[in-house]
Amino acid sequence: MNTRRPVVYDISRLATRFLNDTPNGIDRIDLILAKHFLHRSDGSVYPLLCTVAGPSIVPVQLVHEVIEELDLRWWREAKSAYVDAIYERVVTRILGQGTGRISAAPRSRALASFRSIMRYCLRPGRSPARTAPPGSVYINASTFPLEYEWYLNWLRKRRDVKSAFFIHDLLPIECPQYFWKSEPDRYRKRLDNIRSVGGAAIVSRDCVAAQLKAFTKAQRYAPAICQAVPPISDIFRTTRRTDPRVTNSRYFLACGTIEPRKNHVLLLDLWRELVDRLGPSAPKLVIAGKRGWNNEETIGRLQRSRASPYVIEVAGLSTPSLKRLMDGATALLAPSFAEGFGLPVAEALAAGLPVVASNIEPFREFNNSLLQLIDPLDGLGWLQAIQQITRDPAPAIAATPDPGAETFTRKIDDFLERL
């Protein structure tokens, strides 16, 4: 079901994501909602893009171009793992050949990405203050770039236009130690600007809803909140097909940006201990993710670790390639100190892969028999769990049924109608 209310959908963040090899959780939700609203047959969607003239209403066709370029050219969502050179290099490393970090990004990518961004952001558009239909709703699925007060000035002029913002987490406020010093203040500015226009909120987790209610109560503001669990890409629900080359290999996966809150340091310390104990029979660890911020300690461990032949760092895996790695993996490891949703855990569980994860609130909400939860500070507990799974790996389990993206978007549609 589509909402009858016209929608002004913000694609400003999507139009900047050409610099990324793979989509993160925010990207995926943004893309799901963009496709949902932009494919409405009644023409009642008005894409908004931050151009050189500020927030502007742009043609729907331009947004289709952005989505197609992201999906097919940059994120390679449709690219088969069987022709992915990055995947092949990972397999070679799992089989014990080669060294060094594996990365997909050529030097020319930054320039090509910049050109793509300029191609869209230099386009002329129409003022949303004058163009947005009466009674419409503005949707921003990323809180980008809401730290700038001017970005929402058009909404202050159009009080008939309601607004809804996807709040993925409150981590910069709840766990400021894991972010740059300026990030908590910037995030508070985003929430303050949302409050200033009376924005509603969409969240993916009960725990995020509770945190948001507590935060906004202190600000004497009570936004309408919709809690909707995002769907997992259909790729992760396809039939499990283990690459025969790695059938006899034991390897674990850790997915996500390399940053302090992901707790990669724990895994690297554990792998050094595993290699000391097990020698050549130690399993491999594949760390799939780009290098993020404040990660000097982790990168230093990666470079100095005595277990380095057993630790494979890779950036730029396509989603089909990540799924194929999951098909042959022993388990996914997620020792994070803090998360908003935990997309890699959700993807692994959907694919039928056992998961060992931190005993934190977002992961407890999964409530899945394939999920084992351990305190992120309990190094011995993690070591014992990894050794146990290595000795006695869980049998392959079929992918779980898809609850459907339609359920997710319908819940949001109904919420927007009631605003």
PLY file of the C-alpha trace (Angstrom):
ply
format ascii 1.0
element vertex 419
property float x
property float y
property float z
element edge 418
property int vertex1
property int vertex2
end_header
0.00 0.00 0.00
1.26 3.49 -0.83
0.43 6.51 1.29
-2.07 8.92 -0.22
-0.06 11.82 1.21
2.52 13.24 -1.22
6.10 12.50 -0.20
9.18 14.70 -0.42
12.00 12.14 -0.18
15.53 13.35 0.56
18.19 11.64 -1.58
21.05 13.98 -0.64
23.05 11.32 1.18
22.52 8.66 -1.48
23.92 11.05 -4.07
27.20 11.20 -2.12
27.69 7.45 -1.62
29.67 6.85 -4.79
32.82 7.09 -2.68
31.91 3.83 -0.91
32.62 0.38 -2.34
29.79 -1.23 -0.41
26.61 0.02 1.30
26.38 0.17 5.09
23.22 -0.22 7.13
22.10 3.39 6.72
22.69 3.17 2.96
20.56 0.05 2.67
17.61 1.54 4.54
17.89 4.77 2.56
17.93 2.81 -0.70
14.98 0.61 0.29
12.83 3.62 1.12
13.98 5.59 -1.93
12.99 2.72 -4.23
9.70 2.27 -2.40
8.56 5.87 -2.72
10.07 6.57 -6.12
8.21 3.66 -7.67
4.79 4.94 -6.67
2.60 4.91 -9.73
0.57 8.03 -8.89
3.44 10.49 -9.31
3.08 11.79 -5.76
6.78 11.67 -4.85
9.02 14.73 -5.01
12.75 13.92 -4.68
14.81 16.46 -2.73
18.55 16.88 -3.35
21.03 19.30 -1.82
22.39 21.14 -4.86
24.61 24.21 -5.14
21.39 26.20 -4.65
20.54 24.38 -1.41
17.71 21.84 -0.91
15.94 21.49 -4.24
13.15 19.40 -5.74
14.62 17.48 -8.70
13.10 15.25 -11.41
12.29 11.66 -10.50
14.33 10.42 -13.46
17.50 11.87 -11.92
16.95 9.77 -8.82
16.51 6.63 -10.89
19.90 7.41 -12.43
21.49 7.76 -8.98
20.03 4.46 -7.79
21.00 2.56 -10.93
24.56 3.88 -10.82
24.94 2.99 -7.14
23.42 -0.48 -7.49
25.15 -1.61 -10.65
28.36 0.37 -11.03
29.61 1.22 -7.56
28.07 -1.18 -5.05
27.90 -4.04 -7.59
24.83 -5.50 -5.89
24.04 -7.60 -8.95
27.61 -8.74 -9.59
28.11 -12.48 -9.20
30.66 -13.68 -6.66
31.89 -16.05 -9.35
33.43 -13.18 -11.29
34.55 -11.05 -8.33
38.35 -10.68 -8.23
38.22 -9.49 -4.62
36.42 -12.67 -3.56
38.98 -14.78 -5.42
41.83 -13.08 -3.57
40.14 -13.82 -0.25
39.78 -17.50 -1.16
43.47 -17.60 -2.09
44.34 -16.22 1.33
42.03 -18.69 3.10
43.90 -21.46 1.32
47.17 -20.14 2.73
48.64 -18.19 -0.19
49.58 -14.52 -0.35
49.82 -11.73 2.23
48.71 -8.16 2.74
45.48 -6.22 2.86
42.96 -6.83 0.09
41.20 -3.76 -1.27
38.98 -3.12 -4.26
39.39 0.62 -4.66
41.55 1.73 -7.59
43.21 5.14 -7.43
40.93 6.42 -10.17
37.80 5.73 -8.13
37.94 8.92 -6.06
38.00 11.10 -9.18
35.24 9.12 -10.87
33.12 9.29 -7.72
33.66 13.04 -7.42
32.52 13.46 -11.01
29.37 11.45 -10.30
28.56 13.60 -7.29
29.11 16.80 -9.27
26.94 15.51 -12.11
23.95 15.35 -9.79
24.58 18.11 -7.27
25.18 20.75 -9.95
21.76 20.11 -11.45
19.22 22.94 -11.07
16.10 22.25 -9.08
12.99 23.90 -7.67
12.50 25.42 -4.24
10.76 22.93 -1.89
9.20 25.84 -0.01
7.32 26.74 -3.20
7.02 23.30 -4.83
6.16 20.82 -2.06
2.44 19.95 -2.30
0.18 21.10 0.54
-0.06 18.53 3.34
2.89 16.47 2.10
5.47 14.75 4.30
9.24 15.20 4.10
11.32 12.06 4.78
15.02 11.97 5.59
16.34 8.44 6.18
19.86 9.37 7.25
19.83 12.65 9.30
22.21 14.05 6.65
23.10 16.96 6.70
20.79 18.10 9.47
23.46 19.68 11.63
23.05 22.76 9.44
20.07 24.83 10.49
19.66 26.34 7.02
18.99 22.92 5.53
15.53 22.77 7.13
14.58 26.44 6.76
12.16 25.56 3.97
10.22 23.37 6.41
9.95 26.25 8.87
8.28 28.24 6.11
5.93 25.36 5.27
4.29 24.32 8.53
1.70 22.35 6.55
4.44 19.90 5.53
5.04 17.21 8.14
8.44 15.57 8.53
9.80 12.18 9.57
13.43 11.22 10.18
14.99 7.76 10.45
17.00 7.79 13.69
19.34 4.81 13.35
20.88 5.15 16.80
21.97 7.63 19.48
25.49 6.25 19.75
27.34 9.60 19.48
25.39 10.72 22.56
25.18 7.42 24.44
28.79 6.35 23.70
30.77 9.50 22.81
34.10 7.78 23.57
33.86 5.90 20.26
33.57 9.00 18.07
35.53 12.07 17.09
35.40 14.79 19.74
33.10 16.99 17.62
30.61 14.25 16.69
28.38 14.29 19.84
27.76 18.05 19.52
27.08 17.70 15.80
24.61 14.89 16.46
22.84 16.95 19.12
22.49 19.76 16.58
20.83 17.31 14.20
18.33 16.26 16.85
17.75 19.89 17.86
16.96 20.82 14.27
14.58 17.87 14.00
12.85 19.11 17.17
12.65 22.65 15.77
10.49 21.46 12.86
8.40 19.07 15.00
9.79 16.02 13.23
8.56 12.49 13.85
10.99 9.58 14.17
11.37 6.14 12.63
13.64 3.65 14.41
14.65 0.03 13.84
15.00 -1.14 17.44
12.96 -0.99 20.66
16.12 0.02 22.53
16.69 2.96 20.16
13.08 4.04 20.67
13.58 3.95 24.45
16.81 5.97 24.21
15.17 8.52 21.94
12.19 8.92 24.27
14.51 9.51 27.23
16.58 12.04 25.29
13.62 13.98 23.90
11.85 13.98 27.27
14.80 15.88 28.70
14.37 18.32 25.80
10.63 18.67 26.59
9.75 17.21 23.24
7.75 14.06 22.51
7.97 13.07 18.84
5.74 10.46 17.28
7.84 7.31 16.91
7.45 4.37 14.51
9.47 1.21 15.22
9.98 -0.87 12.07
12.56 -3.65 11.65
14.39 -3.23 8.32
14.32 -6.13 5.86
17.46 -8.04 4.92
18.64 -8.14 1.31
17.20 -11.12 -0.57
20.77 -12.17 -1.40
21.24 -13.46 2.15
18.19 -15.70 1.87
19.34 -17.53 -1.23
20.23 -21.22 -1.05
23.48 -21.92 0.78
26.25 -22.93 -1.68
29.63 -23.53 -0.10
32.59 -22.91 -2.39
34.14 -26.42 -2.78
37.62 -24.90 -2.56
37.09 -23.91 1.08
35.02 -26.89 2.21
37.85 -28.22 4.36
38.95 -24.82 5.65
37.91 -23.31 8.95
37.42 -19.56 8.88
35.39 -17.01 10.83
33.95 -13.73 9.57
33.84 -10.29 11.18
31.96 -7.66 9.16
31.83 -3.92 9.61
33.86 -0.74 9.52
37.13 -1.03 11.43
36.56 1.39 14.30
36.95 1.21 18.11
33.38 0.30 19.03
33.50 -2.80 16.82
36.14 -4.25 19.19
38.39 -5.78 16.53
41.28 -5.57 19.02
39.67 -8.39 21.02
39.53 -10.63 17.96
43.15 -9.93 17.03
44.29 -10.75 20.56
42.23 -13.95 20.48
43.72 -15.01 17.15
47.23 -14.53 18.43
46.33 -16.84 21.32
44.67 -19.36 18.99
47.75 -19.52 16.79
49.96 -20.02 19.86
47.73 -22.88 21.01
46.79 -24.54 17.73
49.65 -23.68 15.39
48.98 -24.51 11.72
45.54 -25.94 12.57
44.29 -22.56 13.81
41.27 -21.23 11.87
41.48 -18.12 9.71
39.78 -14.83 10.54
38.38 -12.74 7.67
37.81 -9.10 8.66
35.57 -7.60 5.98
35.18 -3.85 6.16
36.74 -0.53 5.30
39.08 1.28 7.67
37.20 3.88 9.68
38.21 6.44 12.27
40.29 6.37 15.48
41.56 2.94 14.47
45.31 3.37 14.96
45.47 0.68 17.64
43.56 -1.84 15.55
45.58 -1.16 12.40
48.79 -1.46 14.40
47.66 -4.84 15.70
46.80 -5.95 12.18
50.25 -5.01 10.94
52.23 -6.41 13.88
50.17 -9.45 14.82
52.04 -12.74 14.98
48.83 -14.28 13.70
48.89 -12.21 10.51
48.99 -15.23 8.13
45.74 -16.27 9.79
44.08 -12.84 9.66
42.72 -11.62 6.32
41.66 -7.97 6.01
39.49 -7.17 3.00
37.61 -4.07 1.88
35.27 -3.74 -1.07
33.52 -7.12 -1.14
30.29 -7.02 -3.10
27.18 -8.21 -1.28
26.94 -11.46 -3.33
30.59 -12.17 -2.48
29.98 -11.57 1.22
27.06 -14.01 1.10
29.24 -16.63 -0.59
31.87 -16.19 2.13
29.14 -16.64 4.73
28.12 -19.90 3.05
31.53 -21.41 3.80
32.23 -19.73 7.13
32.18 -21.44 10.52
30.50 -18.47 12.23
30.19 -14.70 12.24
31.85 -12.87 15.13
30.51 -9.51 16.36
32.14 -8.41 19.64
30.91 -4.79 19.39
30.72 -2.58 22.45
27.74 -0.69 21.00
25.41 -0.95 18.00
22.24 0.62 16.70
20.87 -2.38 14.78
23.68 -4.76 13.83
23.11 -5.41 10.14
25.87 -8.03 9.65
24.39 -10.08 12.49
20.94 -9.87 10.94
22.33 -10.86 7.53
24.24 -13.84 8.93
21.22 -15.10 10.86
19.06 -14.73 7.76
21.63 -16.81 5.84
21.57 -19.56 8.49
25.09 -18.85 9.76
25.83 -19.22 13.50
26.77 -15.97 15.22
28.77 -15.20 18.35
28.02 -11.62 19.36
28.24 -9.23 22.26
25.63 -9.44 24.96
24.27 -5.96 24.29
20.67 -4.82 23.99
20.38 -4.49 20.17
21.67 -8.04 19.69
19.40 -9.46 22.39
16.42 -8.28 20.35
17.27 -10.80 17.61
16.22 -13.70 19.89
17.56 -16.37 17.52
18.74 -19.91 18.36
21.77 -19.45 16.06
22.95 -16.53 18.20
25.33 -16.95 21.15
25.82 -13.85 23.30
28.95 -13.14 25.35
30.08 -10.04 27.23
32.42 -8.04 24.93
34.96 -7.83 27.79
34.96 -11.57 28.47
38.00 -12.57 26.44
38.16 -16.07 27.94
34.49 -16.67 27.16
35.05 -15.62 23.55
38.12 -17.81 23.26
36.28 -20.84 24.59
33.31 -20.25 22.28
35.53 -19.95 19.19
37.48 -23.08 20.12
34.26 -25.01 20.72
32.78 -24.01 17.35
36.07 -24.82 15.63
36.08 -28.33 17.12
32.36 -28.92 16.64
30.99 -26.61 13.91
27.25 -26.21 13.69
25.57 -27.93 10.73
24.46 -25.87 7.78
21.01 -24.39 8.28
18.69 -23.19 5.53
18.12 -19.48 5.18
15.17 -18.14 7.16
11.93 -17.14 5.43
11.78 -13.52 4.33
9.34 -11.44 6.41
9.26 -9.09 3.44
10.30 -5.52 2.72
6.60 -4.91 2.16
5.91 -5.30 5.90
8.58 -2.70 6.69
7.39 -0.15 4.14
3.70 -0.73 4.93
4.31 0.03 8.59
6.05 3.26 7.65
3.31 4.14 5.15
0.64 3.75 7.81
2.67 5.83 10.25
3.06 8.67 7.75
-0.66 8.70 7.06
-1.37 9.23 10.77
1.04 12.15 11.21
0 1
1 2
2 3
3 4
4 5
5 6
6 7
7 8
8 9
9 10
10 11
11 12
12 13
13 14
14 15
15 16
16 17
17 18
18 19
19 20
20 21
21 22
22 23
23 24
24 25
25 26
26 27
27 28
28 29
29 30
30 31
31 32
32 33
33 34
34 35
35 36
36 37
37 38
38 39
39 40
40 41
41 42
42 43
43 44
44 45
45 46
46 47
47 48
48 49
49 50
50 51
51 52
52 53
53 54
54 55
55 56
56 57
57 58
58 59
59 60
60 61
61 62
62 63
63 64
64 65
65 66
66 67
67 68
68 69
69 70
70 71
71 72
72 73
73 74
74 75
75 76
76 77
77 78
78 79
79 80
80 81
81 82
82 83
83 84
84 85
85 86
86 87
87 88
88 89
89 90
90 91
91 92
92 93
93 94
94 95
95 96
96 97
97 98
98 99
99 100
100 101
101 102
102 103
103 104
104 105
105 106
106 107
107 108
108 109
109 110
110 111
111 112
112 113
113 114
114 115
115 116
116 117
117 118
118 119
119 120
120 121
121 122
122 123
123 124
124 125
125 126
126 127
127 128
128 129
129 130
130 131
131 132
132 133
133 134
134 135
135 136
136 137
137 138
138 139
139 140
140 141
141 142
142 143
143 144
144 145
145 146
146 147
147 148
148 149
149 150
150 151
151 152
152 153
153 154
154 155
155 156
156 157
157 158
158 159
159 160
160 161
161 162
162 163
163 164
164 165
165 166
166 167
167 168
168 169
169 170
170 171
171 172
172 173
173 174
174 175
175 176
176 177
177 178
178 179
179 180
180 181
181 182
182 183
183 184
184 185
185 186
186 187
187 188
188 189
189 190
190 191
191 192
192 193
193 194
194 195
195 196
196 197
197 198
198 199
199 200
200 201
201 202
202 203
203 204
204 205
205 206
206 207
207 208
208 209
209 210
210 211
211 212
212 213
213 214
214 215
215 216
216 217
217 218
218 219
219 220
220 221
221 222
222 223
223 224
224 225
225 226
226 227
227 228
228 229
229 230
230 231
231 232
232 233
233 234
234 235
235 236
236 237
237 238
238 239
239 240
240 241
241 242
242 243
243 244
244 245
245 246
246 247
247 248
248 249
249 250
250 251
251 252
252 253
253 254
254 255
255 256
256 257
257 258
258 259
259 260
260 261
261 262
262 263
263 264
264 265
265 266
266 267
267 268
268 269
269 270
270 271
271 272
272 273
273 274
274 275
275 276
276 277
277 278
278 279
279 280
280 281
281 282
282 283
283 284
284 285
285 286
286 287
287 288
288 289
289 290
290 291
291 292
292 293
293 294
294 295
295 296
296 297
297 298
298 299
299 300
300 301
301 302
302 303
303 304
304 305
305 306
306 307
307 308
308 309
309 310
310 311
311 312
312 313
313 314
314 315
315 316
316 317
317 318
318 319
319 320
320 321
321 322
322 323
323 324
324 325
325 326
326 327
327 328
328 329
329 330
330 331
331 332
332 333
333 334
334 335
335 336
336 337
337 338
338 339
339 340
340 341
341 342
342 343
343 344
344 345
345 346
346 347
347 348
348 349
349 350
350 351
351 352
352 353
353 354
354 355
355 356
356 357
357 358
358 359
359 360
360 361
361 362
362 363
363 364
364 365
365 366
366 367
367 368
368 369
369 370
370 371
371 372
372 373
373 374
374 375
375 376
376 377
377 378
378 379
379 380
380 381
381 382
382 383
383 384
384 385
385 386
386 387
387 388
388 389
389 390
390 391
391 392
392 393
393 394
394 395
395 396
396 397
397 398
398 399
399 400
400 401
401 402
402 403
403 404
404 405
405 406
406 407
407 408
408 409
409 410
410 411
411 412
412 413
413 414
414 415
415 416
416 417
417 418
